[in-house]
Amino acid sequence: MTKEKKMSLSETIIRTPNPHAKYTARTCGRLTMIWRSDPQYLTHHNEPYQGSLFNGGQYSRFAKKFATIENEPDWFITLNFDTNVWKRIDEDTCERAYDVFQAYTNLVMTNFPGAWFGWGAELAFRNTGLHFHTFGSFGQELEREQRVFLMRTWLEMTGSTNKSAFKPVKAESSIRGYLFSPKKKARKEQFRDMFPGRHMFGIVGKKNITFAKASKAYPISHEKKLMIERLVLDRVYLRNNLDPTRFLQYVRREFYHFSFYPKEVVDEIRQIIKDRKY
């Protein structure tokens, strides 16, 4: 008996079930959404997916919202609350921290009226400190004196003398996906359990942001769906030596969205969706 040949990852994904299924897809900025929409499927489910780009919980809603920002971020800045000053975070200190963060962002917008930022709040491992991750732009190139001003202001407002409490890094568009990386799931859940009334994400300077418009909804075949999945698998995961296990599990769902992939990959996805040959 001949030994069965082990399938490659690409061969595995191309053999996904439901070969007669029909789907619908639409894009919006870096966001691609695909959902099952053939009558055979819908008759056995209560409601079809209606195509809203921003439905669902806060986590999912902001992942999609951030993906639709067309502006390119220049900076990824982590604003830490120094644990030598801000001891273990409880509800009272959390409220005070949010007040400081809002005051700081108000000051930034006053001094840089063209600025915009998306942000996410997070607890460090085992609740050893609160910090805000921000990505965006000041609307201009920063002089050294301006960077020093931003750092010193944050240290003064938080009562810290530790320069590492302000961590600026030059960033590209894909950095926004860092806020939603799977490895951060436990921290997000911890934050939600401790502070259920707090917003974990937000946007500052919306007037300076261009949000992408959603494309029309395109009907696509199961074959096109597999072509899109194989493109992402090859270009995003295999080419970069990333573990695709979670991705392969994720695309077995009958509704899902892709966010934060490189622009060239999203452009190729759009071409597949619109191509009438399939």
N, C-alpha and C positions, 0 to 999 in steps of 0.2 A: 504494500500500500504506500502510495506516495505521500510524503509529508505535506500538509496543507501550508501553502505559502502565507506568511504573515502580511496582512494588508498595511500599506502605508497610511499615514494620517489623512492624506488627501483622498485616498481610496475609501477610507472609513467614512469620511464625511459625505462623499458622493453617493454612498449607499444608504443615506438616511431614508426612513420609511415615508409613506404618504406620497407616492409618485404621481397620483392623480389629484393631489390637493391644488387649490388655487390660493393665491395670496394677493395682498395689496401692499404697496410700498410708497413712501414719500420721504422727501429729504427737507432739511431746514438747517442751513449752515453746515456744521460738522456732524449733524445728527441724521441718522438714517433709521426709519421705523418700518418694520415689516410685520404684518398680521394675517392670520388665516381668514379667508373670506368666501370660500366656496359654499354654496347652499347646503351641500351634504353635511358639512361641518356645523354650520350655523343652526340647522334644525335641531341639533342635539345640545345646543347651548342656549342659555337664557337671552343674552344680548351680544350682538357683534361688537367688536371694538370700533368705536366711533371716530378714531383718527385724531383725538385731541393730543396736542403735543405736550401739554402740561398737566395731565391728570395724574392721580396717584399721590403718594405721600411726599413730604417735604424733600426727602433724600432724592427720590426719583425726579421730582419736579424741577429741582435746581440743577441736577445733572443735565437734564434736557435744556433748561434755560441757559446755562453757561455754554452749552455746545452751540447755541444759536448766535452767540456774540461774534460778529464779523471782525471787530477791532482786534488787532494783534497786540498782545500784552508785551510790555518791555521788561517788567519786573515781577519777581515772585518774592514777597517779603513776609517773613515770619515775625510776628510780634509776640514775644514771650513775656509772661508775668514772672519775674524773678522769684524763685521759690525761697530765697533768703529773706524776701520782703513779704511776699504773698505765700503764706503757709498753705497747708492743705485747704483746697477750695471747697467751700460749702455754699449754701444758697445765698447768704448775705454777701460773701466776698465775690460770688459770681455776679450778683447784681451790680456791685461796685465796679467790677472789672468791665462789664458791658458799658457802664456809664463812661468809664475812662476811654474805652475803645471808640464810642460814639463821639466823644469830645475830640479825640485825636483825628478821626476821619473828617469831622467838621472843620477842624483847623487846616487839614490838608486841602480840602476843597476851597477854603478861603484863600489860601496861598497859591493854589494851582487850580484855577477855575476850569481848566480843560481836562482835569484828571477823571479817571473812572477806575473802579476796582470791584472785583467779585471777592467774597471772603467766605471762609468756613471756620467755625469754632471747633476746638478739639481739646480733649484732656490728654495729657501725657500718660504714659503707661502707669497703672496703679494710682491714678489720680495724684501724680506728683507735680502737677502744674497745668494751668490753663494757657492756651495760646491761640492766636488767630493767624491762619494762613491767608494771604491776600495775593491776588494776581491782577495785573492791570498796567496802567500807564499814567504818568503825571501830565501827559499832553505836551511834553517838551523834554529836551535833553536836560539832565540835571548837572549843575555845576558841583564841584566838590563841596563848596560851602553849603549848598542846599542839602546835600546828602548828610552832612554833619548836623545841620539844623534839624532834619527829620529824626535822626538818631537821638540827639540830645533832648529833643522835645519829648520823645517817647520815654526815655529814661527818667526825665524829670516828672512826668505825669504818673509814672508807675513807682517812683521812689527808688529806682535802681541805679547802681553805678557800674553794672556789668554790661559791657558793650555787646555781649552775645545775646542780650535780650532783644536786639534789633538785628535781624539777619536778612539783608537784601541780596538777591541773586538775579543776574540778568536771565531772562526767561524767553522761551518760545511759546507758540500757541498751545502746544500739547500739554503744557504744565498744568492746565486747569483740570485735567483728568486725575492729577495726583490727589486731589481732595476726595476722590471717590474710589481710590484703589482698594481692592478686596482686603488687603492686609490691614486696612484701617477700620474694617467693619466692627471689630470688637470695641474699639475706642468710641466709635459713633454710638453704638448701643449703650455703652456705659454712660455717655453724656446724656443720652435721651432718657435713661432711667433716673439719673440724678436730678436733671433739670428739665422735666417734661414741658414746661411752659416757655422755654427759651428757643429762639430761632437759631438753628445751627448754621444757616447760610444766609447770605444777603448780597445786595449790589449797591454800590455807592456811585453817584454820578451818572445815573441812567440817561440823562439828557445828552451826554457825550458818547453814548453807545449806539451803534447801528446794529439792530437785531435782524437776522436773516428772515426772509419771508418763506413760509412753507410752500413747497411745490405742490402741484396738484397730485392727487392720489392716482398711482398707476397700477393697473392690474398686472400681476406677473405670474408666470408659471412656476411650478415646482422646480423645473430645470434652471430658471433664472435665479431663484432663491439659492440653489446649490452653487451656481456660478459666483454669486456674491459672497457666500460663505467661504468658498475655496479661495477667492481673491484675498479676503481678509486673512484667512489662515496662512496663505503663502507670504503675503507682503508684510503683515504686521507681526505674526508669531514666528513662523519658521525662518524667515530671513533674519530676524533679530535674536534667534535662539531663545525664544520665550516659551514657557510651558503652555500649551494650548488646551490643557485638560478642561479647565473651567469654561473656556470658549466652546468646546465641543459639546459640553453638557448644556450650555446656555441656548445654543441654536436649535436644540430639540424642542423648545417651547413653541407654542403656536402664536405667540406675540413676543416681540423683543425689539430693543433698539440698540444701535451702535452709536457710540459717542467718542469724540476726541481723536479720531484717527487722522493721520496726515491728510492734508488737502488733496494731494495727488491721488490718494486711495479713494477718498470720497468722490472725487471727480470721475474716477473709473466706475464706481458704483452707480453714479448717475447715468453714465453711458449705457451700462448694462440694463438698467431699469427702462430707459427710453428706447433701446434698440428693439425694433419691431420684427427682427428676423427670428426671434424665439417666442 
